[in-house]
Amino acid sequence: MSTSLVHSDDALRITEIFYSLQGEARTVGLPTVFVRLTGCPLRCVYCDTEYAFSGGELQHRDDVMAKVASYQPRYVTVTGGEPLAQPNCLPLLTALCDAGYEVSLETGGAMPLADVDPRVVKVVDLKTPASGEMARNDYANMALLQAHDQVKFVICDREDYEWARFKLDEYQLASRVSDILFSPSHGQLSGRELAEWVLADNLPVRMQLQLHKILWNDEPGH
């Protein structure tokens, strides 16, 4: 690896770039290019991308853009790990927007959102009590959410569900963002049980299952 790339202002450590169906959120089922950045400061108990914690390959932003363009996508998702842990994620997001893609960012609740390009759809995963990382949530981000953004809760148990309900009211999320996403933690809570809770309380949320786990059993590259 050249020293110039290691210290480059446009270098990114990339775990993988792949083309698949979006597995969750508002664009679920749509063909999407995923740019998975390496590294994450959190260690959620249910994490399904531990392979992105370390390793990866340093790449120039232009090379990342060329790889994305090779798929001729409409939708691009920048994910991780935690993509915002790399400062050079921010100019990548802007470059993707400038290229005409509909860009979404999958981010935990711990990293500041103030400098994210306003054209980007932020999908913010607030960490619930059972995640083990609730204390890392940066609630200052709630005031920065835009109407096209989305907030996600991964629900492990009834306590998580009640906590998420409280956060819906505390931050008036239903009127602040386009979608509130409730996902059952894979292997910890059944989708049917979560669906019944949502229906019983008539919550203004989108209950979702992760399509990529159903189709590809959560294999990397999907």
N, C-alpha and C positions, 0 to 999 in steps of 0.2 A: 504494500500500500504506500503510495507516494506521500511524502510529508505535506505537499501542497494540498492534497485532498483532505487529509486529516484536519488541517487548519483552515479549510476553505469556508467562506461565508455562506456557501450554498450547498454544503455537504450534508447529507442525511444518512443516518444508519437505518437501513431497510431490512426487514425480515422477509417480506414477500410482496410481490405485486401480482394480482391474479384477477381473472374475470369470472364472475359467478352471478347467481341470483341474490339480490338483497334478501337477507334472512329475517329481517325484523324492521320495525319502525314504519313510517308512513309509506315508504316506497317498497315495501316488502314484495318480493316476487319479480321485481324489475331487474333486467340485466344491468350489472354494475361492475366497474373496476374498483378493486380494493387496493389501497396502498397501506400496508401495515408497517408502521414504524417500530423500531426496537426500543425496549426499555419501559419501565413503569415503576414509580415510587410506591405504589400500593401493593398489598398482598391479600386480596379478597379471598375468602375461604373457598368460594365456588369458581374461582378463575378458570376459564377454559382456553386461555392463550398463554400459558406459562412458557411455552417455547419462544415467545417474543420478549421475554425478560432480558435476554442477553444474546450476544452473537450478532447476527445480521451482517450486512455488507455496506460499507460506505459508498454512496453514489452521489454524483452531481445532480442538482435539481434538473438540469436540462436532460440528463439521461432518464430520470424518473418521468419527466413530461413526455419524452419520446416513447417510452414503454407504454404509458397510459394511452397515448394517441394511437398506438398500433392496434388497439382493440376497437377503435372508433366508438367510444361509449357516449351515451347521453348523461349518465350518472357516474359520479366518482365519490367514493367514501374513503376518507383518511381515518385510519384506526390504529390500534396498537395491541398490546401495551397501552401506554398513555402517550398519544402523539404529541401533546403539548409539553411533554418533558424535554423535547428537543426544540430549542429556540428557532431553528431553521424550518420548523413546521409552519410557522406563520407566513413567511414569504411563499412557501409551496402552496398554501391554501389560496393566496391571492393570485398566483400564477395559474392555478387550475380554474379559478373563476374567470380570469382574463381570457382563458382559452375557450370559454363558452360552455363549460360543463355545469350541470347542476351539482354542487358540491355539498357533501355533508361531512361532519366531523363527529366521530364517536369519542367522547371524552368522559372521564370520571368527574366527580364533583370537587376535586381537590385543587385543580390548576386554574389560575385566573383567566378569564375569558375576555378581558377588556380589549385586547389587541387583535382578536380574531376578526378577519374581514367580515363586514356586516352582511355580505352576500351569502356567506356560508350558513347552511342549516346546522345548528348545533344540537346534537343529541346528547344531553347531559344525564349521566347515570348517577343519580344521588345514591350514596351508599347507606343501606339500611343497617339496623343494629346487628343482625345476624351475619352481615358481610365481614365483620371484624374491623372495618375501616370507617365506621360512621364518624368518628372524631376528626377525620381528615376533610370532611365536606367544607367547602368554602361558600358559605351562604351569601356572601357579597355578590356572587355570580347571579343570584336570582333577580336582582335589579337590572342586570345586563341582558336578560333574555328578550328576544324579539318575538313578534307574532308568528314567524315561520319556524321557530325553534321547537324542540321537543324535550320532554323530561321523562326519564326512564327510571323505574324502580324494579329491581330484581327482588322478588318476594320469596323468602325461605320458609316462613311460618306465620302464624296468626299475629304474633307481636310485630313482625315486619309490616304486615298488612295494616294494622292499626296505626303504626308510626307513619306509614305513607299517607294514609287518610288524613292524619293531622297536618302533614306538610302540604297537602293539597289546599287545605283551608288557610294555613298560616301564611302561605305565599300567594294565595288566590291564583293558583296555576291554571285553572280552567279558563280564566279570562286573560291570561298572560301569554300562553303558548298555543300552538296549533294542536298538539297531541300530548297526552299524558299516557305513558306506556307502562302497563303492569305485566311483568313476565314472571312465571313461576321458575324458581331456581331448579335447574335440570337435576333430577334425581333426589330432590329434597321435598318438593311440593308438587302435587299433581295439578295439571292444568285444569281438570274438572273442578277440583276443590276451589281453586282461585276464582274460576269463572262463577261458581255459585256464590262466593262472597261478594263479588262485584255486582252480580244481579240482585242479591238481597239488599244491598245498600244503594242500588241505582247510581253508582259512581259515574262521573263524566270522564271515563278513561277508556283507552283501547287495550283490551286484554289480548296478549299475543303469545304465540308459541314461536320458537326459533326454527324457521323453515329449513335452514341449512343443516340443523341437527336431525331433522326428520328425513331429509333427502340423502345426506352424506355422512351422517353419524359424526359430525363435527370434525371431519378430517381437515388438516391444514390444506390451504389452497382452495377452499370452498367457503 
